[in-house]
């Protein structure tokens, strides 16, 4: 397939918009794919600028940026535009373009490709909304949510509003003072905190830390921190998680220094669900928050076992964890689990379990703190799904670009090889023959003029062959002579030279646009080549005329003919395939009749 044909196929098959603009940003060429995204036909856009499709304020800003780029003749790379389609809907497009420079080094505009990124932008906006929603949720959770960098100071990039109630410092204090996070950790606990985090990140596991902090007013608080690492290229780059104040609970568990009334008030009014269980796993007491959370009444409390609240697949592991604190294996444990309410519905809970002493001196009890995290889990799942969809979209687009790039590279290499063969086998050999003739003339007595004339003739032949090569690459004569004279030239220099008698009629009424002229010339050139190579004909009739708003190409010959259906199914040559592809690209229609002694091909192509 020729390079020009190949690129035309790419333009036709790609889902992106190929375009050209002049130095004043007016569209001079645009593919029909424009209609798929903006609702405008190519003719409605030609002569207009992309700024006419923008909001006026946006167009002024974009024009200034693009003028700055074009003044330096730079490439336009991954530039995003926000346009309005024919229905006045917002469409997001990404453009890439290269400057067009003429032979006099003058800037003549840009040639480029536009891709629709509306779905991606809408997904990004949805993700931002979800992130904002998550941020509001974090700011309203008890305790402090955080996102920080992985270094010796744990510098914070985000801290929720709960930081002030927990530590006495504002979120902005953490952002401005990069060492604040490490400073508020109690000096006696700092080494253990760092070790726990580093060990967890090495194994890519969640970390849980119970430690003391020194607040802004110099008070000491016990907090529970739960978090996990942020990884990039399999390397930890940050941490994120939540911190909760468990000072009262810690003091109650470890020291038993609060009186019964204070403990009762703390137990009943705590915003977290609290339940107390014995070593066999039966729940012996629960606060109001816990009962409301799970839907149980006071009458239910003395027959509930912790496995009554668990999913079937978690029962074995959870009872093992529960027993580990009574056996002295763990001081406490924390887990996120799906729990089952009395009515059978499910919800997510963050559960922390530790031992408390029995006032009677008998076996200790286990106390569990329950926090409903269902909303947070749903948001995390949404964010995960958004990231997966974005990753899939980027992967698909990257694969498509790689495929097209490979096709372009292969086409360029095939075209280089074809040109090299033409130059070596044709022009190169002719020039070599001319050299030998002239050398023979100059080495002799310079009287054998036949040698000189032969050398001159061979140089003329080489010049003609060279013209045939570059005309095959690009029909530059169309610019110089126009379509009619170019076809006449081709007939004289190829068909008649091959011994064919040609009858050519040209009677179009309207001016044919240049791009259409190129395609018409390529179609006729391909059909002529097929006649010379395969038809074994002696006469050809060619007509180019106009019927209403259609250009008609009609070519017939008196050659051998061919089986049309068999050719469609079994042909491996590029000739008729290229003709059909061009006609389809131009939204035209092709008719073929062939018997021995007569083959007729008629093609109708719309002017618009």
Protein Blocks (a to p, Z undefined) as FASTA:
>chain_A
ZZklmmmmmmmmpmbdcddddfkopafbdcfklmmmnopafklmgopafklmpcfklmmm
mmmmmmmmmmnopacehiacddddfkopacdddddddddddfkopafbdcdddddfklmm
mmmmmmmmmmmmmmmmmmmpgcjdddddddfkopafbdcfklmmmnopafklmmmmmmlm
mmmpcfklmmmmmmmmmmmmmnopacddddddddfkopacddddddddddeehiafbdcd
ddddfklmmmmmmnopacfklmmmmmmmpmbdcddddfkopafbdcfklmmmnopafklm
mmccfklmpcfklmmmmmmmmmmmmnomambdcdddddddfkopacdddddddddddfkl
pacddddddddfklmmmmmmmmmmmmmmmmmmmmmmmmmmmmmmmmmmmmmmmmmmmmmm
mmmmmmmmmmmmmmmmmmmmmmmnolammlmmmmmmmmmmmmmmmmmmmmmmpcfklmmn
ommlmmmmmmmmmmmmnopacddddfbfbdcdfklmmmmmmmmmmmmmmmmmmnopabdc
dddddehjaccdddddfbebpafklmmmmocbfklmmmmmmmmmnopacdddddehiacd
dddddfZZ
